[in-house]
Amino acid sequence: MDNKTAARLDGFVVGPGAEWTGLAVCTDLRLDGWEAARTADVTKVRPRTA
């Protein structure tokens, strides 16, 4: 998958690692499962704002 077609994941980083990053996925303001992404493929992370 290239950057033009990359999937966007909304959630919270719960397990950053050298090869994989674990995410608690958030949809409709509630937690909705888990995802794993290759850390090398993560291009942008925004901090949570209050």
C-alpha positions as a printed Julia matrix, in Angstrom:
50×3 Matrix{Float64}:
   0.0    0.0    0.0
   1.49   3.36  -0.91
   0.96   6.65   0.92
  -1.81   7.66  -1.49
  -3.94   4.67  -0.49
  -2.77   4.16   3.11
  -5.41   3.45   5.72
  -6.03   5.94   8.49
  -6.36   4.5   11.97
  -7.89   6.55  14.78
  -7.12   5.41  18.3
  -4.57   5.32  21.05
  -1.06   3.89  20.9
  -0.91   1.16  23.55
   2.17  -0.81  22.58
   4.91   0.91  20.59
   7.69  -1.38  19.47
  10.61  -1.56  17.09
   8.72  -3.62  14.49
   5.02  -3.34  15.43
   2.83  -0.74  17.14
  -0.36  -1.74  18.92
  -3.39   0.53  18.79
  -6.67   0.65  20.66
  -9.0    1.72  17.85
 -11.56   4.4   18.65
 -14.76   4.92  16.65
 -17.73   7.08  17.56
 -15.96   8.18  20.76
 -15.62   4.64  22.1
 -12.97   1.95  21.98
 -13.73  -0.55  19.24
 -11.07  -3.24  19.07
  -7.37  -3.54  18.42
  -5.06  -3.05  15.44
  -1.39  -3.67  14.81
   0.61  -1.59  12.37
   4.18  -1.96  11.21
   6.06   0.78  13.02
   8.01   1.64   9.86
   4.69   2.39   8.1
   3.5    4.88  10.73
   3.95   8.31   9.18
   2.05  10.65  11.5
   0.96  10.61  15.13
  -0.95  13.45  16.75
  -1.02  14.01  20.49
  -4.4   13.95  22.18
  -5.79  17.4   22.88
  -8.12  18.26  25.73
